[in-house]
Amino acid sequence: MRTGPRSAGGLAGRLGRLALADFRERARRPAYALTLAAAVGLGCLAVPAAGAHWVILQIGDYRGVYNSAWTGVATALAGALWLTLGGFYVVRGTVARDEATGVGRLLAATPLTRSGYLAAKFLSNAMVLASMAGVLALTAPVVQLARGESDTVDPGPLLLPFALITLPLVAVTAAAALLFDATPALRKGLGNVVWFFVWLAIALGGQGPGAPLGGIGVHGVVASMRADLTARHVDLGGQEFSLGLTFVEHPLRTFDWGGFTPGADFVTGRVALVLAACAAALLPALWFGRFDPARGGESRPRPEGRPGSTPPPAPAEAPTAPVFPGPPRTVVRPGGAFGRLLAGELRILLQGVSRWWWAVAAAIAVAGFVVPLSAVTRFVLPVAWVWPVLLWSRLGTQRHEYGVESLLGAYPSRRGAVSAEWLAGFAVTALAGFAPLVRLVVAADWAGAGAWAGGALLVPSLALALGTLSRTHRLFQAVYLPLWYTTANGLPLLDFMGAVRADGHPAGPPAPAVAAVAALLAGVAFAAGAVRRARR
């Protein structure tokens, strides 16, 4: 057998082709397009108009002039934060998909090793996320020119932050998604929730100078900005660097920042971060069974002719399933089945829920009845409306994920089916937040009760719309958990449930506005379902 460079090149070629095929398959999915659009939108959000009252990136009361250096850093950092969160949910599930489709069994019969399979999947994950980072990098100069503060595009300072900040974090996210997929305890929805809090730790703890391997890479940038401001005799007065959506009462003052020059230690840390990501991606080879039934715990079949063996039954001719090209052509007579349909949707939504889940939900409800009212709105309600996140994420996705969408397409009233599914999600939302609602009504806090109603309408509408559009439960989790966190963290701008109070009243958006957004999202879910039904 020939070994050496040629055989190594052949292996690399096979892994590359496997990764490229997997990348092409995932790039055609709706979730990829939605996450890509969100990344582009975030790139525009990272460089707001000069008179805007919100910023993503600031140091004290200053921001840089929108030249290539500042625009590149702002979009690279914002994109890195989004891709490490939303991108994680996009690239997840590749191992489970190979197992469900039977591709894994085919791969198990090939000479491809466990490490080779994991390397190809890691490369595919990285290609998906890097393609989004590339589109974001192409968006940055367009945003710079649109803001009109500098009409000179300098490719070096513009692209350097993407290479040293965004791409290393892309590698970490690609490896983490594969590690979660190959670890049984983190494979399903629990892993998605766990990653959100891991992401929070990375985003908040990775900004300091002592962060492992340079953290998210922002420390060198901040040091350069401080040096420039100090050279201009600007005293920041202990004010800190801020990365994240922040409301400002007055537009920030500007300074001309020429970008940062990374030192050898900074570059070494970024390379080490990429190498650590590669090692984490290959770590599951220690326990990953590569779809081998014997390693997966399935019993080995006994060979024929041995004592105690039972000969396999003769294969029976499989009946031919009827083919239904579309909805029934007979006259549809309306009946009173909507109640049974709603009960069925609710039962499907709650299937598999353990007793422990119900026990925690009951404990949250008890807390809602016994703690002071101020604590009910500030703490109990946010906890109550994050606990069912894995249930809400099933809305709009289960028909596709379980392969029964074409079968249910024969249901004569699509609007009735979607309405029943939405009502099932609303029932879960109302049940989870029932105790806070009772306390608000008893206290005659009608503004709070109105905010509660707006949130109860918004959550199932958001879940159903995102699930219908993306056909995956992960997109809702990626969107809802940050939205919930901003509310739980006391930011009134996105408080959809009335948890943040000012002078005893909800400080968030008005309840009618939240209800209007909920109605719009529900309309999107209905329209998307109708379009898909018309295409059949």
C-alpha positions in Angstrom: 0.0 0.0 0.0 1.3 3.4 -1.0 1.9 5.9 1.8 3.3 9.3 2.1 2.4 12.7 0.7 0.1 11.2 -2.0 -2.0 9.2 0.4 -2.2 12.2 2.8 -3.3 14.4 -0.1 -5.9 11.9 -1.0 -7.3 11.8 2.6 -7.3 15.6 2.7 -9.2 15.6 -0.6 -11.8 13.2 0.6 -12.3 15.2 3.8 -12.6 18.4 1.8 -15.2 16.9 -0.6 -17.2 15.6 2.4 -17.1 19.0 4.1 -18.0 20.8 0.9 -21.0 18.6 0.2 -22.2 19.1 3.8 -21.7 22.9 3.4 -23.7 23.0 0.2 -26.5 21.1 1.8 -26.8 23.4 4.8 -26.3 26.6 2.8 -29.6 25.8 1.0 -31.6 25.8 4.2 -33.9 28.7 5.3 -32.1 29.0 8.6 -28.9 29.8 6.9 -30.5 32.6 4.9 -32.2 34.0 8.0 -29.1 34.0 10.1 -27.1 35.5 7.2 -29.7 38.3 6.9 -29.5 38.9 10.7 -25.7 39.1 10.5 -25.9 41.7 7.7 -28.5 43.7 9.7 -26.3 43.5 12.8 -23.4 44.9 10.7 -25.6 47.9 9.9 -26.7 48.2 13.5 -23.0 48.3 14.7 -22.4 51.5 12.8 -25.5 53.6 13.7 -26.3 57.0 12.2 -24.4 60.0 13.7 -27.5 61.3 15.5 -28.7 57.9 16.9 -29.4 57.5 20.6 -27.9 54.0 20.7 -24.5 52.5 20.1 -22.9 49.1 19.9 -19.2 50.1 20.5 -18.0 53.0 22.6 -15.1 54.0 24.9 -16.3 56.4 27.5 -18.3 59.2 25.8 -16.4 58.7 22.6 -16.7 56.7 19.4 -14.4 56.7 16.4 -15.1 58.5 13.2 -16.7 56.0 10.8 -13.5 55.3 8.8 -12.4 51.8 7.6 -10.6 51.1 10.9 -13.6 51.8 13.2 -16.2 50.3 10.9 -14.1 47.2 10.5 -13.7 46.7 14.2 -17.3 47.5 15.0 -18.7 45.1 12.4 -16.2 42.4 13.2 -16.9 42.5 16.9 -20.7 42.6 16.4 -20.5 39.8 13.9 -18.3 37.7 16.1 -20.8 38.0 19.0 -23.7 37.2 16.7 -22.1 34.2 14.9 -20.9 32.7 18.2 -24.6 32.7 19.3 -26.9 32.5 16.2 -24.3 30.7 14.1 -24.0 27.9 16.8 -27.7 27.1 16.4 -27.4 27.1 12.6 -24.5 24.5 12.4 -25.9 22.3 15.1 -27.5 18.9 14.4 -25.2 17.6 11.7 -24.4 14.4 13.5 -28.0 13.7 14.4 -29.1 14.4 10.8 -26.6 11.8 9.5 -27.9 9.3 12.0 -31.6 10.0 11.2 -31.1 9.9 7.4 -29.1 6.7 7.4 -26.0 8.4 6.0 -24.1 7.6 9.2 -24.6 3.9 8.7 -23.1 4.3 5.2 -20.2 6.2 6.5 -19.6 3.5 9.2 -19.1 1.0 6.4 -16.3 3.1 4.8 -12.6 3.4 5.8 -13.3 6.9 7.1 -12.1 7.1 10.7 -13.8 8.8 13.6 -11.2 11.6 13.6 -11.6 12.0 9.8 -15.4 12.3 10.1 -15.1 14.8 12.9 -12.5 16.8 11.0 -14.8 17.0 8.0 -17.8 18.1 10.1 -15.7 20.7 11.9 -14.5 22.0 8.5 -18.1 22.2 7.2 -19.2 24.1 10.3 -16.4 26.5 9.9 -17.1 27.0 6.2 -20.8 27.9 7.0 -19.9 30.4 9.6 -16.9 31.8 7.7 -19.2 32.4 4.7 -21.4 34.5 6.9 -18.4 36.4 8.2 -17.3 37.0 4.6 -20.6 38.5 3.7 -20.4 40.7 6.8 -17.0 41.9 5.7 -18.3 42.8 2.3 -21.1 44.8 4.0 -18.7 46.8 6.1 -17.4 49.2 3.4 -21.0 49.7 2.1 -22.0 50.8 5.6 -19.0 53.0 5.9 -19.7 54.9 2.7 -23.4 55.1 3.6 -22.7 56.9 6.9 -20.7 59.5 5.0 -18.0 60.3 7.6 -15.2 58.9 5.5 -15.2 58.1 1.8 -11.8 56.4 1.8 -11.9 52.6 2.0 -8.7 51.1 3.3 -8.8 47.2 3.0 -6.1 46.5 5.5 -7.6 48.1 8.7 -11.1 47.1 7.4 -10.4 43.4 7.1 -7.8 42.8 9.8 -10.3 42.6 12.6 -12.3 39.9 10.7 -9.1 37.8 10.4 -7.9 38.2 14.0 -11.2 38.6 15.9 -14.1 37.1 14.0 -12.5 34.0 12.3 -10.9 32.6 15.5 -14.3 32.8 17.3 -15.9 31.2 14.2 -13.5 28.2 14.7 -14.4 28.0 18.4 -18.1 28.1 17.6 -17.8 25.4 14.9 -15.9 23.2 17.3 -18.3 23.7 20.2 -21.3 22.9 18.0 -19.6 19.6 17.0 -18.6 18.8 20.5 -22.2 19.3 21.7 -23.6 17.2 18.8 -21.3 14.3 19.6 -22.0 14.4 23.4 -25.2 12.5 24.3 -26.1 14.8 27.3 -25.8 18.0 25.2 -27.2 16.7 21.9 -30.8 18.0 22.2 -32.5 21.2 23.4 -30.7 21.3 26.7 -27.4 21.8 24.9 -28.9 24.8 23.1 -29.8 26.4 26.5 -26.4 25.6 28.0 -24.6 27.2 25.1 -26.5 30.4 25.6 -25.1 30.8 29.1 -21.6 29.6 27.9 -21.9 32.3 25.2 -22.7 34.9 27.9 -19.6 33.9 29.8 -17.5 34.2 26.7 -19.0 37.6 25.7 -18.8 39.1 29.2 -15.7 37.4 30.6 -13.7 37.4 27.3 -13.2 41.2 27.2 -10.7 41.5 30.0 -6.9 41.5 29.6 -6.7 38.2 31.6 -9.1 36.2 29.4 -7.6 32.9 28.3 -6.0 33.1 24.9 -7.0 36.7 24.5 -10.7 36.0 24.9 -12.8 37.6 22.2 -9.8 39.6 21.1 -11.1 43.0 22.2 -8.4 43.9 24.7 -5.8 44.9 22.1 -8.3 47.0 20.3 -9.2 48.8 23.6 -5.6 49.4 24.4 -5.0 51.0 21.1 -8.1 53.3 21.5 -7.0 54.4 24.9 -3.5 55.2 23.6 -5.0 57.3 20.9 -7.2 59.2 23.3 -4.4 59.7 25.8 -2.2 61.1 23.0 -5.0 63.7 22.4 -5.0 64.6 26.1 -8.4 63.1 26.6 -9.1 62.0 30.2 -11.6 59.2 30.2 -12.0 59.6 34.0 -12.2 55.9 34.6 -14.9 55.3 32.0 -14.9 51.9 30.5 -15.1 50.4 27.1 -18.6 49.1 26.2 -19.5 46.5 23.7 -23.2 45.8 23.3 -26.5 47.6 22.5 -26.5 50.7 24.8 -28.8 53.7 24.9 -27.2 57.1 25.1 -29.1 60.3 25.8 -26.8 62.4 23.6 -24.8 61.5 20.6 -21.2 60.5 21.4 -18.2 62.7 20.7 -15.9 61.4 18.0 -12.1 60.9 17.5 -10.1 59.8 14.5 -8.8 56.3 15.2 -6.4 54.8 12.7 -6.8 51.2 13.8 -4.6 48.9 15.9 -1.4 47.1 15.1 -1.5 43.6 16.6 1.6 42.5 18.5 3.3 39.1 18.4 1.5 38.1 21.7 -1.9 39.0 20.3 -1.4 37.0 17.1 0.1 34.1 19.0 -3.0 34.0 21.2 -5.4 34.0 18.2 -3.5 31.2 16.6 -3.5 29.2 19.9 -7.3 29.8 20.1 -7.8 28.2 16.6 -5.6 25.3 17.5 -7.5 24.8 20.8 -10.7 24.8 18.7 -9.3 22.1 16.4 -8.4 20.0 19.4 -11.9 20.4 20.9 -13.5 19.3 17.6 -11.4 16.1 17.6 -12.0 15.4 21.3 -15.2 13.4 20.8 -13.2 10.8 18.9 -12.5 9.4 22.4 -16.2 8.3 22.8 -18.0 8.9 19.5 -19.1 5.6 18.1 -19.2 6.7 14.4 -22.7 5.2 14.1 -21.5 1.7 14.9 -24.5 -0.2 16.4 -22.3 -2.2 18.6 -20.7 0.9 20.2 -24.1 2.5 20.4 -25.4 -0.1 22.8 -27.5 -2.1 20.3 -27.3 -5.9 20.6 -25.4 -7.8 18.0 -27.5 -10.2 15.9 -26.9 -13.9 16.5 -25.5 -15.7 13.5 -27.8 -18.2 11.9 -27.3 -21.9 12.9 -25.9 -21.3 16.3 -27.8 -22.6 19.4 -30.5 -20.3 20.6 -30.7 -18.4 17.4 -33.9 -17.8 15.6 -34.0 -17.7 11.9 -35.1 -14.3 10.5 -38.6 -14.2 9.2 -39.1 -14.2 5.4 -39.4 -10.7 4.1 -43.0 -9.8 3.4 -44.0 -7.8 0.4 -44.4 -4.2 1.5 -47.7 -2.7 0.6 -47.7 0.1 -1.8 -48.7 3.3 -0.1 -51.3 5.4 -1.9 -50.0 8.7 -3.3 -52.0 11.8 -2.6 -50.9 14.6 -5.0 -52.7 17.3 -3.1 -55.6 18.1 -0.8 -58.8 16.1 -1.1 -61.0 17.0 -4.1 -64.2 16.0 -2.5 -66.5 18.6 -1.0 -65.4 19.6 2.4 -68.1 19.9 5.0 -67.3 22.0 8.0 -67.6 20.2 11.3 -66.9 20.8 15.0 -63.5 19.2 15.1 -61.5 22.3 16.1 -61.7 21.5 19.9 -60.2 18.0 19.3 -57.6 19.5 17.0 -56.6 22.0 19.7 -56.4 19.2 22.3 -54.3 17.2 19.9 -51.9 20.1 19.2 -51.5 20.7 22.9 -50.9 17.1 23.6 -48.2 17.0 20.9 -46.6 20.1 22.2 -46.4 18.7 25.7 -45.3 15.2 24.7 -42.3 13.8 26.5 -42.3 16.5 29.3 -41.0 14.9 32.4 -42.4 15.1 35.9 -39.3 17.1 37.0 -40.3 19.8 34.4 -43.8 20.0 35.9 -42.3 20.1 39.4 -40.2 23.1 38.6 -43.1 24.8 36.9 -45.2 24.2 39.9 -42.5 25.6 42.2 -42.3 28.8 40.1 -46.1 29.2 40.3 -46.0 28.8 44.1 -43.3 31.5 44.3 -45.5 33.7 42.2 -48.2 33.5 44.8 -46.1 34.1 47.9 -43.3 36.6 47.1 -43.9 40.4 47.1 -45.5 41.8 44.0 -42.4 43.7 43.0 -40.4 40.5 43.0 -43.2 38.8 41.0 -42.8 41.1 38.0 -39.0 41.5 38.3 -38.0 37.9 38.9 -40.8 35.3 38.9 -42.3 36.3 35.6 -39.0 36.2 33.7 -38.2 32.8 35.2 -41.7 31.6 34.3 -41.3 32.7 30.7 -38.0 31.1 30.1 -38.7 27.7 31.6 -40.9 26.5 28.6 -38.4 27.7 26.0 -37.8 24.2 24.6 -41.6 23.6 24.3 -42.2 26.9 22.5 -39.4 26.1 20.0 -41.4 23.1 18.8 -44.0 25.4 17.3 -44.0 25.4 13.5 -41.2 22.8 13.3 -42.5 19.4 14.3 -44.4 18.6 11.1 -41.1 19.0 9.1 -38.7 17.5 11.6 -40.9 14.3 11.9 -41.5 14.1 8.2 -45.3 14.3 8.4 -45.8 17.7 6.7 -47.0 16.2 3.4 -49.4 13.9 5.3 -50.9 16.8 7.2 -51.0 18.9 4.1 -54.2 17.0 3.2 -56.0 18.6 6.1 -58.8 20.7 4.6 -58.4 23.8 6.8 -54.7 24.9 7.0 -55.7 28.0 8.9 -57.5 26.0 11.4 -54.4 23.8 12.0 -52.1 26.8 12.4 -54.6 28.5 14.7 -54.8 25.4 16.9 -51.0 25.2 17.0 -50.8 28.9 18.0 -53.4 28.5 20.6 -51.6 25.5 22.1 -48.4 27.7 22.4 -50.5 30.5 23.9 -52.0 28.0 26.5 -48.5 27.0 27.6 -47.4 30.6 27.9 -50.5 31.5 29.9 -50.2 28.5 32.1 -46.5 29.3 32.9 -47.3 32.9 33.8 -50.7 32.3 35.4 -49.5 33.1 39.0 -48.0 36.5 38.1 -51.2 37.4 36.2 -53.4 36.6 39.2 -51.2 38.8 41.4 -51.4 41.7 39.0 -55.1 41.4 38.7 -55.6 41.2 42.5 -53.4 44.3 42.9 -55.4 46.1 40.2 -52.2 46.7 38.3 -53.9 46.9 34.9 -50.9 48.3 33.1 -48.9 45.3 34.3 -51.7 42.9 33.3 -51.8 44.6 29.9 -48.0 44.1 29.5 -48.4 40.5 30.5 -51.1 40.0 27.8 -48.9 41.5 25.2 -46.0 39.2 26.1 -48.3 36.2 26.2 -49.4 37.0 22.6 -45.9 37.7 21.4 -44.1 34.5 22.6 -46.1 31.9 20.7 -46.3 34.2 17.7 -42.5 34.6 17.6 -42.0 30.9 18.0 -44.5 29.9 15.3 -43.2 32.4 12.8 -39.5 31.5 13.2 -40.3 27.8 13.3 -42.4 28.0 10.2 -39.9 30.0 8.3 -36.7 28.1 9.3 -38.3 24.6 10.0 -35.9 24.2 12.9 -36.5 24.8 16.6 -33.0 26.2 17.1 -33.7 29.6 15.5 -36.3 30.5 18.1 -34.0 29.6 20.9 -31.2 31.7 19.3 -33.5 34.7 19.1 -35.7 34.4 22.2 -32.9 33.7 24.8 -31.1 37.0 24.1 -34.4 38.8 24.0 -35.3 37.3 27.4 -31.9 38.1 28.8 -32.1 41.8 28.0 -35.4 41.9 29.9 -34.1 39.9 32.8 -31.0 42.1 32.9 -33.2 45.2 33.3 -33.1 46.8 29.8 -36.5 48.3 29.2 -36.0 48.9 25.5 -37.0 45.3 24.6 -39.0 44.4 27.7 -42.0 42.6 26.2 -43.4 41.3 29.5 -43.5 44.3 31.8 -40.8 43.1 34.1 -38.8 46.4 34.2 -40.6 49.1 36.1 -40.3 52.9 36.3 -42.4 54.8 38.9 -44.4 51.6 39.4 -45.4 51.2 35.8 -43.9 49.0 33.0 -41.0 50.8 31.4 -41.0 48.8 28.2 -42.8 49.2 24.9 -46.6 49.8 25.2 -48.7 46.7 25.4 -50.6 47.5 22.2 -47.4 47.8 20.3 -46.2 44.4 21.5 -49.6 42.9 20.6 -49.3 44.5 17.1 -45.9 42.9 16.6 -47.4 39.6 17.8 -50.2 39.9 15.2 -47.7 40.6 12.5 -45.6 37.6 13.4 -48.7 35.4 13.5 -49.6 36.7 10.0 -46.2 35.8 8.8 -46.7 32.2 10.0 -50.1 32.0 8.3 -48.7 33.4 5.1 -45.6 31.2 5.0 -47.8 28.1 5.5 -50.2 29.2 2.8 -47.3 29.7 0.3 -45.9 26.3 1.0 -49.3 24.7 0.7 -49.9 26.5 -2.7 -46.6 25.2 -4.0 -47.6 21.5 -3.6 
